Amino acid sequence: MPIVEAYDDRDALEPLFTAEFEFLPRIGEHLSREVPPGYFVYFKVVEVWHRQVTAGGSFLACMLLELSD
């Protein structure tokens, strides 16, 4: 299962959150994330990319999210 780093800003140095997914989310899909119990925050996937973790090493999936009301 892919580990994905989620960002809410292109220039962010730290991810908004990191999560394990059954599948790699695609552009245009929506995600809901439970914050305090009973409340959800909704995001739209705007961009997906892969960054190399170490030189010559493995890649990590990343996605840019947009808050969706």
DRENDO-1510 file (C-alpha; in Angstrom, 1 decimal, always signed):
<recs>
REC; n; res; u; v; w
REC; 1; MET; +0.0; +0.0; +0.0 .
REC; 2; PRO; +1.4; +3.4; -1.0 .
REC; 3; ILE; +2.4; +5.9; +1.6 .
REC; 4; VAL; +1.4; +9.4; +0.4 .
REC; 5; GLU; +2.5; +12.8; +1.7 .
REC; 6; ALA; -0.3; +15.4; +1.4 .
REC; 7; TYR; +0.4; +19.1; +1.0 .
REC; 8; ASP; -1.9; +22.1; +1.1 .
REC; 9; ASP; +0.6; +24.5; -0.4 .
REC; 10; ARG; +3.1; +24.1; -3.3 .
REC; 11; ASP; +5.8; +25.8; -1.2 .
REC; 12; ALA; +5.2; +23.9; +2.0 .
REC; 13; LEU; +8.3; +22.3; +3.6 .
REC; 14; GLU; +6.3; +19.9; +5.7 .
REC; 15; PRO; +3.3; +17.8; +4.7 .
REC; 16; LEU; -0.1; +18.5; +6.0 .
REC; 17; PHE; -0.3; +14.8; +6.8 .
REC; 18; THR; +1.2; +11.5; +5.7 .
REC; 19; ALA; -1.1; +8.5; +5.2 .
REC; 20; GLU; -1.3; +5.0; +3.8 .
REC; 21; PHE; -3.7; +4.5; +1.0 .
REC; 22; GLU; -5.2; +1.4; -0.6 .
REC; 23; PHE; -4.6; +3.1; -3.9 .
REC; 24; LEU; -2.9; +6.3; -5.2 .
REC; 25; PRO; -5.5; +9.1; -5.3 .
REC; 26; ARG; -6.0; +10.7; -8.7 .
REC; 27; ILE; -6.4; +14.3; -9.7 .
REC; 28; GLY; -10.0; +15.5; -9.3 .
REC; 29; GLU; -10.8; +12.9; -6.6 .
REC; 30; HIS; -12.1; +14.1; -3.2 .
REC; 31; LEU; -10.8; +13.0; +0.2 .
REC; 32; SER; -12.4; +13.4; +3.6 .
REC; 33; ARG; -10.4; +13.4; +6.8 .
REC; 34; GLU; -11.8; +13.1; +10.2 .
REC; 35; VAL; -10.6; +15.8; +12.6 .
REC; 36; PRO; -12.2; +15.9; +16.0 .
REC; 37; PRO; -14.6; +12.9; +16.2 .
REC; 38; GLY; -17.8; +13.6; +14.2 .
REC; 39; TYR; -16.3; +16.4; +12.1 .
REC; 40; PHE; -14.7; +16.0; +8.6 .
REC; 41; VAL; -12.6; +18.2; +6.4 .
REC; 42; TYR; -12.9; +17.7; +2.7 .
REC; 43; PHE; -10.1; +18.1; +0.1 .
REC; 44; LYS; -9.9; +17.9; -3.7 .
REC; 45; VAL; -6.7; +16.4; -5.2 .
REC; 46; VAL; -5.2; +19.0; -7.4 .
REC; 47; GLU; -1.8; +17.5; -8.3 .
REC; 48; VAL; +0.1; +14.2; -7.8 .
REC; 49; TRP; +3.9; +13.8; -8.1 .
REC; 50; HIS; +6.6; +11.5; -6.9 .
REC; 51; ARG; +9.8; +12.6; -5.2 .
REC; 52; GLN; +13.0; +10.6; -4.7 .
REC; 53; VAL; +13.6; +10.1; -1.0 .
REC; 54; THR; +17.4; +9.5; -1.3 .
REC; 55; ALA; +19.8; +9.8; -4.3 .
REC; 56; GLY; +19.4; +6.6; -6.3 .
REC; 57; GLY; +16.7; +5.4; -3.9 .
REC; 58; SER; +13.0; +4.9; -3.8 .
REC; 59; PHE; +10.3; +7.4; -4.6 .
REC; 60; LEU; +7.5; +8.6; -2.4 .
REC; 61; ALA; +4.1; +9.7; -3.7 .
REC; 62; CYS; +3.0; +13.2; -2.9 .
REC; 63; MET; -0.3; +15.1; -3.6 .
REC; 64; LEU; -1.4; +18.7; -3.5 .
REC; 65; LEU; -4.8; +19.2; -1.9 .
REC; 66; GLU; -7.2; +22.1; -2.0 .
REC; 67; LEU; -9.7; +22.6; +0.8 .
REC; 68; SER; -13.2; +21.9; -0.5 .
REC; 69; ASP; -16.4; +23.1; +1.3 .
</recs>
